[in-house]
Amino acid sequence: MGSAPPAQIPTSFGHELRACLRCRLVKTYDQFRESGCENCPFFKMEDDQERVVDCTTPNFNGIISVMDPTRSWAARWLRIGKFVPGVYTLAVSEALPEEMQALCEDKHVQYMPPKRL
C-alpha cells in the first residue's frame, strides 16, 4: 500500500455527493465541510462553508474507487496517480473559480481545467 492515508469514503451515495473541482475526489458536502479535501488542504474548505460550494460540484460523471493510485493504470490514465487513495469522479464539467485557480498557482499546485466538449 502507498504511504498516504486514504481519503474519507463517501458516507452515502445520494444527491449530496460532490466532487472537488481540482482533484475530483468525491465525498458528501458534510464531509468536505468537516474535513476539507485530503488532496487540496490549501483550499481550507473545513474553515469556510462557502469554499465547499466554490471548490466542489454536484455535477460529475462516473465514479472510480482507487486503493493504490501509484500502481493503478486507471488512476494514471485519469491523472490521479499522485493523489491519496479514495473515491474519484471520472470527469467534472465546471472549472474552479479564478480566485481558487490563482490560489493553486500561488501554492505551485497543478490545476487542469476540464476539457471543453
C-alpha positions, 0 to 999 in steps of 0.5 A: 500500500502507498504511504498516504492515508486514504481519503474519507469514503463517501458516507452515502451515495445520494444527491449530496455527493460532490466532487472537488473541482481540482482533484475530483475526489468525491465525498458528501458536502458534510464531509468536505465541510468537516474535513476539507479535501485530503488532496487540496488542504490549501483550499481550507474548505473545513474553515469556510462553508462557502469554499465547499460550494466554490471548490466542489460540484454536484455535477460529475460523471462516473465514479472510480474507487482507487486503493493504490493510485501509484500502481493503478493504470486507471488512476494514471490514465485519469491523472490521479496517480499522485493523489491519496487513495479514495473515491474519484469522479471520472470527469467534472464539467465546471472549472474552479473559480479564478480566485481558487485557480490563482490560489493553486498557482500561488501554492505551485499546485497543478490545476487542469481545467476540464476539457471543453466538449 
